[in-house]
Amino acid sequence: MSEDCIFCKIIANELPGEILYRDDRVTAFRDIQPATPVHVLIVPNKHIPSMNEATSEDEAVLGHMQLVAKKLAIKEGIAEKGYRLITNTGPEGGQVVYHIHLHLLGGKSMAGGLV
Ligand code: AMP
């Protein structure tokens, strides 16, 4: 837990969040400013600031985040039409919150361009 991290506080129930999934390794909650009709953040319970700080020790949790995202895509009804999983890293990657997270985006077509 990092004292000044908003995602650590959501994980610890110290800040409100619409939690959709939680287990001993990850927590998933709705993004407060959804970019798409379905916008969920999947985060490790352990504070990892960004992909740049992730190590081989984090390999399992990073894979688990992807599989939890897949399950949530099914639950949210977007699996069949498709969705996007994004991890922004660093300033030019557009990262704002420095607790690694996977954006699950869907519910509208994003075909035709990546950026
Ligand atoms: P990023 O730009 O990849 O760091 O994404 C950070 C995301 O966190 C943005 O999409 C924000 O809307 C979202 N966010 C920031 N604060 C909260 C919060 N308290 N609860 C839920 N989502 C948040």
Backbone and ligand atoms as CSV (ligand in chain L), in Angstrom:
chain,resi,resn,atom,element,x,y,z
A,1,MET,N,N,0.848,-1.206,0.000
A,1,MET,CA,C,0.000,0.000,0.000
A,1,MET,C,C,0.874,1.244,0.000
A,2,SER,N,N,0.543,2.158,-0.919
A,2,SER,CA,C,1.257,3.425,-0.965
A,2,SER,C,C,0.311,4.496,-0.430
A,3,GLU,N,N,0.776,5.260,0.537
A,3,GLU,CA,C,-0.075,6.198,1.283
A,3,GLU,C,C,-0.844,7.191,0.410
A,4,ASP,N,N,-0.164,7.716,-0.641
A,4,ASP,CA,C,-0.810,8.767,-1.433
A,4,ASP,C,C,-1.348,8.247,-2.767
A,5,CYS,N,N,-1.656,6.963,-2.835
A,5,CYS,CA,C,-2.132,6.367,-4.089
A,5,CYS,C,C,-3.648,6.179,-4.037
A,6,ILE,N,N,-4.367,6.798,-4.981
A,6,ILE,CA,C,-5.842,6.699,-4.938
A,6,ILE,C,C,-6.319,5.267,-5.189
A,7,PHE,N,N,-5.624,4.537,-6.039
A,7,PHE,CA,C,-6.069,3.158,-6.301
A,7,PHE,C,C,-5.817,2.261,-5.083
A,8,CYS,N,N,-4.708,2.478,-4.366
A,8,CYS,CA,C,-4.484,1.731,-3.113
A,8,CYS,C,C,-5.616,2.014,-2.123
A,9,LYS,N,N,-6.082,3.262,-2.111
A,9,LYS,CA,C,-7.161,3.636,-1.174
A,9,LYS,C,C,-8.480,2.986,-1.583
A,10,ILE,N,N,-8.748,2.890,-2.879
A,10,ILE,CA,C,-9.968,2.196,-3.339
A,10,ILE,C,C,-9.886,0.716,-2.967
A,11,ILE,N,N,-8.717,0.116,-3.190
A,11,ILE,CA,C,-8.521,-1.305,-2.848
A,11,ILE,C,C,-8.760,-1.528,-1.350
A,12,ALA,N,N,-8.301,-0.575,-0.530
A,12,ALA,CA,C,-8.425,-0.690,0.930
A,12,ALA,C,C,-9.768,-0.186,1.457
A,13,ASN,N,N,-10.697,0.154,0.538
A,13,ASN,CA,C,-12.018,0.696,0.914
A,13,ASN,C,C,-11.919,2.019,1.666
A,14,GLU,N,N,-10.853,2.747,1.456
A,14,GLU,CA,C,-10.715,4.055,2.098
A,14,GLU,C,C,-11.258,5.164,1.207
A,15,LEU,N,N,-11.442,4.846,-0.062
A,15,LEU,CA,C,-12.097,5.751,-1.020
A,15,LEU,C,C,-13.186,4.946,-1.708
A,16,PRO,N,N,-14.309,5.596,-2.094
A,16,PRO,CA,C,-15.370,4.835,-2.751
A,16,PRO,C,C,-14.972,4.410,-4.153
A,17,GLY,N,N,-15.532,3.306,-4.562
A,17,GLY,CA,C,-15.311,2.805,-5.917
A,17,GLY,C,C,-16.401,1.797,-6.213
A,18,GLU,N,N,-16.814,1.722,-7.487
A,18,GLU,CA,C,-17.813,0.709,-7.843
A,18,GLU,C,C,-17.064,-0.583,-8.169
A,19,ILE,N,N,-16.833,-1.354,-7.128
A,19,ILE,CA,C,-16.025,-2.570,-7.254
A,19,ILE,C,C,-16.843,-3.663,-7.955
A,20,LEU,N,N,-16.284,-4.199,-9.018
A,20,LEU,CA,C,-16.973,-5.258,-9.772
A,20,LEU,C,C,-16.394,-6.628,-9.482
A,21,TYR,N,N,-15.153,-6.655,-9.036
A,21,TYR,CA,C,-14.477,-7.935,-8.794
A,21,TYR,C,C,-13.334,-7.700,-7.819
A,22,ARG,N,N,-13.124,-8.692,-6.978
A,22,ARG,CA,C,-12.003,-8.587,-6.041
A,22,ARG,C,C,-11.547,-9.992,-5.676
A,23,ASP,N,N,-10.264,-10.230,-5.644
A,23,ASP,CA,C,-9.731,-11.463,-5.060
A,23,ASP,C,C,-8.440,-11.117,-4.326
A,24,ASP,N,N,-7.671,-12.107,-3.970
A,24,ASP,CA,C,-6.477,-11.815,-3.156
A,24,ASP,C,C,-5.373,-11.127,-3.951
A,25,ARG,N,N,-5.497,-11.079,-5.285
A,25,ARG,CA,C,-4.423,-10.497,-6.094
A,25,ARG,C,C,-4.811,-9.236,-6.860
A,26,VAL,N,N,-6.089,-9.137,-7.243
A,26,VAL,CA,C,-6.514,-7.991,-8.056
A,26,VAL,C,C,-7.864,-7.440,-7.599
A,27,THR,N,N,-8.108,-6.180,-7.994
A,27,THR,CA,C,-9.403,-5.528,-7.759
A,27,THR,C,C,-9.795,-4.852,-9.072
A,28,ALA,N,N,-11.097,-4.887,-9.381
A,28,ALA,CA,C,-11.592,-4.221,-10.598
A,28,ALA,C,C,-12.744,-3.310,-10.212
A,29,PHE,N,N,-12.717,-2.097,-10.763
A,29,PHE,CA,C,-13.776,-1.123,-10.462
A,29,PHE,C,C,-14.011,-0.265,-11.694
A,30,ARG,N,N,-15.210,0.359,-11.750
A,30,ARG,CA,C,-15.540,1.199,-12.901
A,30,ARG,C,C,-14.713,2.487,-12.884
A,31,ASP,N,N,-14.289,2.885,-14.084
A,31,ASP,CA,C,-13.574,4.156,-14.213
A,31,ASP,C,C,-14.551,5.300,-13.905
A,32,ILE,N,N,-14.086,6.284,-13.160
A,32,ILE,CA,C,-14.930,7.393,-12.732
A,32,ILE,C,C,-15.290,8.318,-13.905
A,33,GLN,N,N,-14.467,8.310,-14.940
A,33,GLN,CA,C,-14.729,9.125,-16.139
A,33,GLN,C,C,-14.686,8.214,-17.361
A,34,PRO,N,N,-15.760,7.441,-17.574
A,34,PRO,CA,C,-15.702,6.417,-18.620
A,34,PRO,C,C,-15.481,6.995,-20.020
A,35,ALA,N,N,-14.524,6.407,-20.723
A,35,ALA,CA,C,-14.220,6.818,-22.102
A,35,ALA,C,C,-15.100,6.063,-23.088
A,36,THR,N,N,-15.649,4.949,-22.665
A,36,THR,CA,C,-16.521,4.121,-23.498
A,36,THR,C,C,-17.672,3.638,-22.603
A,37,PRO,N,N,-18.766,3.139,-23.204
A,37,PRO,CA,C,-19.904,2.714,-22.368
A,37,PRO,C,C,-19.507,1.722,-21.268
A,38,VAL,N,N,-18.593,0.821,-21.579
A,38,VAL,CA,C,-18.019,-0.049,-20.537
A,38,VAL,C,C,-16.565,0.378,-20.357
A,39,HIS,N,N,-16.217,0.780,-19.154
A,39,HIS,CA,C,-14.830,1.188,-18.868
A,39,HIS,C,C,-14.502,0.763,-17.439
A,40,VAL,N,N,-13.756,-0.318,-17.362
A,40,VAL,CA,C,-13.406,-0.907,-16.069
A,40,VAL,C,C,-11.891,-0.884,-15.923
A,41,LEU,N,N,-11.422,-0.653,-14.713
A,41,LEU,CA,C,-9.987,-0.692,-14.415
A,41,LEU,C,C,-9.693,-1.945,-13.598
A,42,ILE,N,N,-8.701,-2.695,-14.040
A,42,ILE,CA,C,-8.281,-3.893,-13.307
A,42,ILE,C,C,-6.894,-3.585,-12.762
A,43,VAL,N,N,-6.746,-3.676,-11.451
A,43,VAL,CA,C,-5.497,-3.267,-10.805
A,43,VAL,C,C,-4.978,-4.375,-9.882
A,44,PRO,N,N,-3.648,-4.480,-9.760
A,44,PRO,CA,C,-3.116,-5.429,-8.776
A,44,PRO,C,C,-3.311,-4.866,-7.369
A,45,ASN,N,N,-3.566,-5.715,-6.398
A,45,ASN,CA,C,-3.694,-5.236,-5.014
A,45,ASN,C,C,-2.356,-4.715,-4.495
A,46,LYS,N,N,-1.277,-5.253,-5.038
A,46,LYS,CA,C,0.075,-4.779,-4.688
A,46,LYS,C,C,0.354,-3.481,-5.453
A,47,HIS,N,N,0.950,-2.517,-4.787
A,47,HIS,CA,C,1.267,-1.243,-5.448
A,47,HIS,C,C,2.473,-1.404,-6.370
A,48,ILE,N,N,2.201,-1.401,-7.668
A,48,ILE,CA,C,3.265,-1.369,-8.683
A,48,ILE,C,C,3.014,-0.067,-9.447
A,49,PRO,N,N,3.940,0.900,-9.421
A,49,PRO,CA,C,3.637,2.209,-10.019
A,49,PRO,C,C,3.307,2.159,-11.506
A,50,SER,N,N,4.095,1.413,-12.290
A,50,SER,CA,C,3.813,1.351,-13.734
A,50,SER,C,C,4.489,0.115,-14.310
A,51,MET,N,N,4.285,-0.125,-15.605
A,51,MET,CA,C,4.953,-1.261,-16.260
A,51,MET,C,C,6.462,-1.149,-16.108
A,52,ASN,N,N,6.966,0.076,-16.027
A,52,ASN,CA,C,8.419,0.256,-15.921
A,52,ASN,C,C,8.992,-0.336,-14.638
A,53,GLU,N,N,8.170,-0.453,-13.606
A,53,GLU,CA,C,8.650,-1.015,-12.335
A,53,GLU,C,C,8.276,-2.488,-12.186
A,54,ALA,N,N,7.496,-3.042,-13.132
A,54,ALA,CA,C,7.085,-4.447,-13.023
A,54,ALA,C,C,8.302,-5.353,-13.225
A,55,THR,N,N,8.348,-6.438,-12.476
A,55,THR,CA,C,9.474,-7.381,-12.583
A,55,THR,C,C,8.923,-8.782,-12.882
A,56,SER,N,N,9.829,-9.713,-13.042
A,56,SER,CA,C,9.404,-11.090,-13.323
A,56,SER,C,C,8.563,-11.647,-12.169
A,57,GLU,N,N,8.736,-11.107,-10.974
A,57,GLU,CA,C,7.904,-11.516,-9.826
A,57,GLU,C,C,6.433,-11.182,-10.048
A,58,ASP,N,N,6.186,-10.194,-10.898
A,58,ASP,CA,C,4.814,-9.725,-11.133
A,58,ASP,C,C,4.159,-10.407,-12.341
A,59,GLU,N,N,4.885,-11.318,-12.958
A,59,GLU,CA,C,4.402,-11.946,-14.192
A,59,GLU,C,C,3.027,-12.598,-13.998
A,60,ALA,N,N,2.858,-13.331,-12.911
A,60,ALA,CA,C,1.605,-14.050,-12.692
A,60,ALA,C,C,0.439,-13.079,-12.482
A,61,VAL,N,N,0.665,-12.028,-11.716
A,61,VAL,CA,C,-0.442,-11.105,-11.445
A,61,VAL,C,C,-0.811,-10.329,-12.715
A,62,LEU,N,N,0.185,-10.032,-13.545
A,62,LEU,CA,C,-0.112,-9.307,-14.793
A,62,LEU,C,C,-0.956,-10.184,-15.719
A,63,GLY,N,N,-0.650,-11.460,-15.776
A,63,GLY,CA,C,-1.458,-12.398,-16.565
A,63,GLY,C,C,-2.848,-12.556,-15.974
A,64,HIS,N,N,-2.914,-12.601,-14.654
A,64,HIS,CA,C,-4.206,-12.733,-13.955
A,64,HIS,C,C,-5.098,-11.532,-14.266
A,65,MET,N,N,-4.504,-10.352,-14.315
A,65,MET,CA,C,-5.282,-9.137,-14.647
A,65,MET,C,C,-5.951,-9.297,-16.016
A,66,GLN,N,N,-5.246,-9.852,-16.974
A,66,GLN,CA,C,-5.798,-10.037,-18.327
A,66,GLN,C,C,-6.969,-11.017,-18.297
A,67,LEU,N,N,-6.816,-12.091,-17.530
A,67,LEU,CA,C,-7.883,-13.099,-17.497
A,67,LEU,C,C,-9.099,-12.599,-16.717
A,68,VAL,N,N,-8.863,-11.787,-15.690
A,68,VAL,CA,C,-9.991,-11.163,-14.981
A,68,VAL,C,C,-10.711,-10.202,-15.933
A,69,ALA,N,N,-9.939,-9.465,-16.740
A,69,ALA,CA,C,-10.547,-8.551,-17.718
A,69,ALA,C,C,-11.432,-9.332,-18.686
A,70,LYS,N,N,-10.964,-10.464,-19.125
A,70,LYS,CA,C,-11.760,-11.300,-20.041
A,70,LYS,C,C,-13.074,-11.719,-19.378
A,71,LYS,N,N,-13.000,-12.158,-18.136
A,71,LYS,CA,C,-14.225,-12.570,-17.418
A,71,LYS,C,C,-15.184,-11.392,-17.274
A,72,LEU,N,N,-14.649,-10.212,-16.979
A,72,LEU,CA,C,-15.505,-9.033,-16.816
A,72,LEU,C,C,-16.109,-8.619,-18.154
A,73,ALA,N,N,-15.369,-8.805,-19.242
A,73,ALA,CA,C,-15.902,-8.497,-20.580
A,73,ALA,C,C,-17.124,-9.380,-20.858
A,74,ILE,N,N,-17.039,-10.624,-20.475
A,74,ILE,CA,C,-18.183,-11.542,-20.648
A,74,ILE,C,C,-19.348,-11.058,-19.783
A,75,LYS,N,N,-19.045,-10.763,-18.521
A,75,LYS,CA,C,-20.071,-10.327,-17.559
A,75,LYS,C,C,-20.749,-9.023,-18.004
A,76,GLU,N,N,-19.964,-8.140,-18.603
A,76,GLU,CA,C,-20.489,-6.837,-19.042
A,76,GLU,C,C,-21.156,-6.921,-20.413
A,77,GLY,N,N,-21.098,-8.101,-21.038
A,77,GLY,CA,C,-21.793,-8.323,-22.309
A,77,GLY,C,C,-21.096,-7.764,-23.538
A,78,ILE,N,N,-19.756,-7.595,-23.456
A,78,ILE,CA,C,-19.041,-7.008,-24.595
A,78,ILE,C,C,-18.052,-7.982,-25.243
A,79,ALA,N,N,-17.995,-9.199,-24.707
A,79,ALA,CA,C,-16.955,-10.132,-25.176
A,79,ALA,C,C,-17.123,-10.467,-26.656
A,80,GLU,N,N,-18.368,-10.713,-27.055
A,80,GLU,CA,C,-18.590,-11.173,-28.427
A,80,GLU,C,C,-18.270,-10.081,-29.451
A,81,LYS,N,N,-18.728,-8.868,-29.199
A,81,LYS,CA,C,-18.477,-7.770,-30.157
A,81,LYS,C,C,-17.030,-7.296,-30.104
A,82,GLY,N,N,-16.421,-7.412,-28.944
A,82,GLY,CA,C,-15.007,-7.061,-28.830
A,82,GLY,C,C,-14.745,-5.909,-27.883
A,83,TYR,N,N,-13.506,-5.824,-27.498
A,83,TYR,CA,C,-13.110,-4.821,-26.505
A,83,TYR,C,C,-11.622,-4.558,-26.630
A,84,ARG,N,N,-11.151,-3.604,-25.869
A,84,ARG,CA,C,-9.728,-3.233,-25.916
A,84,ARG,C,C,-9.168,-3.242,-24.498
A,85,LEU,N,N,-7.971,-3.772,-24.342
A,85,LEU,CA,C,-7.267,-3.761,-23.055
A,85,LEU,C,C,-6.022,-2.898,-23.211
A,86,ILE,N,N,-5.900,-1.889,-22.363
A,86,ILE,CA,C,-4.791,-0.931,-22.498
A,86,ILE,C,C,-4.125,-0.708,-21.142
A,87,THR,N,N,-2.806,-0.650,-21.157
A,87,THR,CA,C,-2.051,-0.190,-19.987
A,87,THR,C,C,-1.199,0.997,-20.428
A,88,ASN,N,N,-1.597,2.178,-20.030
A,88,ASN,CA,C,-0.808,3.371,-20.329
A,88,ASN,C,C,0.426,3.386,-19.427
A,89,THR,N,N,1.543,3.794,-19.998
A,89,THR,CA,C,2.797,3.820,-19.222
A,89,THR,C,C,3.544,5.128,-19.442
A,90,GLY,N,N,3.766,5.845,-18.339
A,90,GLY,CA,C,4.572,7.073,-18.392
A,90,GLY,C,C,3.827,8.223,-19.039
A,91,PRO,N,N,4.439,9.419,-19.007
A,91,PRO,CA,C,3.774,10.631,-19.498
A,91,PRO,C,C,3.338,10.547,-20.960
A,92,GLU,N,N,4.203,10.073,-21.830
A,92,GLU,CA,C,3.825,10.021,-23.247
A,92,GLU,C,C,2.861,8.881,-23.529
A,93,GLY,N,N,2.807,7.917,-22.632
A,93,GLY,CA,C,1.813,6.841,-22.748
A,93,GLY,C,C,0.456,7.259,-22.218
A,94,GLY,N,N,0.411,8.446,-21.606
A,94,GLY,CA,C,-0.862,8.961,-21.096
A,94,GLY,C,C,-1.214,8.476,-19.702
A,95,GLN,N,N,-0.218,7.961,-18.964
A,95,GLN,CA,C,-0.508,7.486,-17.606
A,95,GLN,C,C,-0.684,8.663,-16.661
A,96,VAL,N,N,-1.760,8.634,-15.900
A,96,VAL,CA,C,-2.065,9.701,-14.947
A,96,VAL,C,C,-1.975,9.160,-13.514
A,97,VAL,N,N,-2.477,7.945,-13.325
A,97,VAL,CA,C,-2.445,7.341,-11.992
A,97,VAL,C,C,-1.312,6.313,-11.956
A,98,TYR,N,N,-0.379,6.526,-11.023
A,98,TYR,CA,C,0.813,5.675,-10.959
A,98,TYR,C,C,0.623,4.482,-10.019
A,99,HIS,N,N,-0.379,3.686,-10.373
A,99,HIS,CA,C,-0.589,2.338,-9.817
A,99,HIS,C,C,-1.025,1.552,-11.047
A,100,ILE,N,N,-0.214,0.646,-11.484
A,100,ILE,CA,C,-0.440,-0.033,-12.765
A,100,ILE,C,C,-1.893,-0.512,-12.885
A,101,HIS,N,N,-2.467,-0.342,-14.060
A,101,HIS,CA,C,-3.852,-0.760,-14.274
A,101,HIS,C,C,-4.090,-1.099,-15.731
A,102,LEU,N,N,-5.082,-1.973,-15.897
A,102,LEU,CA,C,-5.511,-2.373,-17.228
A,102,LEU,C,C,-6.872,-1.732,-17.447
A,103,HIS,N,N,-6.990,-0.967,-18.531
A,103,HIS,CA,C,-8.293,-0.424,-18.903
A,103,HIS,C,C,-9.016,-1.480,-19.740
A,104,LEU,N,N,-10.231,-1.828,-19.342
A,104,LEU,CA,C,-11.113,-2.659,-20.178
A,104,LEU,C,C,-12.120,-1.700,-20.798
A,105,LEU,N,N,-12.008,-1.546,-22.123
A,105,LEU,CA,C,-12.844,-0.583,-22.846
A,105,LEU,C,C,-13.731,-1.316,-23.844
A,106,GLY,N,N,-15.001,-0.974,-23.864
A,106,GLY,CA,C,-15.883,-1.615,-24.836
A,106,GLY,C,C,-17.263,-0.996,-24.824
A,107,GLY,N,N,-18.124,-1.571,-25.646
A,107,GLY,CA,C,-19.504,-1.074,-25.740
A,107,GLY,C,C,-19.700,-0.121,-26.893
A,108,LYS,N,N,-18.629,0.145,-27.650
A,108,LYS,CA,C,-18.735,0.913,-28.889
A,108,LYS,C,C,-17.579,0.491,-29.799
A,109,SER,N,N,-17.726,0.758,-31.078
A,109,SER,CA,C,-16.672,0.330,-31.988
A,109,SER,C,C,-15.439,1.224,-31.875
A,110,MET,N,N,-14.298,0.587,-31.729
A,110,MET,CA,C,-13.018,1.309,-31.713
A,110,MET,C,C,-12.195,0.899,-32.931
A,111,ALA,N,N,-12.855,0.239,-33.872
A,111,ALA,CA,C,-12.147,-0.221,-35.066
A,111,ALA,C,C,-11.703,0.981,-35.901
A,112,GLY,N,N,-10.586,0.841,-36.575
A,112,GLY,CA,C,-10.168,1.879,-37.501
A,112,GLY,C,C,-9.014,2.727,-37.028
A,113,GLY,N,N,-8.519,2.500,-35.842
A,113,GLY,CA,C,-7.366,3.296,-35.420
A,113,GLY,C,C,-6.946,2.952,-34.012
A,114,LEU,N,N,-5.681,3.093,-33.760
A,114,LEU,CA,C,-5.179,2.780,-32.406
A,114,LEU,C,C,-4.995,4.055,-31.595
A,115,VAL,N,N,-4.512,5.114,-32.238
A,115,VAL,CA,C,-4.345,6.380,-31.511
A,115,VAL,C,C,-5.040,7.516,-32.257
L,1,AMP,P1,P,-4.357,6.436,-16.834
L,1,AMP,O1,O,-4.453,7.695,-17.626
L,1,AMP,O2,O,-4.065,5.229,-17.689
L,1,AMP,O3,O,-3.415,6.569,-15.660
L,1,AMP,O4,O,-5.798,6.166,-16.286
L,1,AMP,C1,C,-6.246,6.593,-15.042
L,1,AMP,C2,C,-7.739,6.388,-15.024
L,1,AMP,O5,O,-8.173,6.408,-13.689
L,1,AMP,C3,C,-8.535,7.466,-15.785
L,1,AMP,O6,O,-9.311,6.855,-16.815
L,1,AMP,C4,C,-9.403,8.089,-14.693
L,1,AMP,O7,O,-10.681,8.449,-15.141
L,1,AMP,C5,C,-9.441,6.977,-13.653
L,1,AMP,N1,N,-9.685,7.400,-12.280
L,1,AMP,C6,C,-9.065,8.405,-11.611
L,1,AMP,N2,N,-9.529,8.483,-10.347
L,1,AMP,C7,C,-10.448,7.490,-10.218
L,1,AMP,C8,C,-11.284,7.061,-9.157
L,1,AMP,N3,N,-11.270,7.648,-7.950
L,1,AMP,N4,N,-12.124,6.014,-9.378
L,1,AMP,C9,C,-12.162,5.422,-10.581
L,1,AMP,N5,N,-11.387,5.774,-11.619
L,1,AMP,C10,C,-10.549,6.810,-11.449
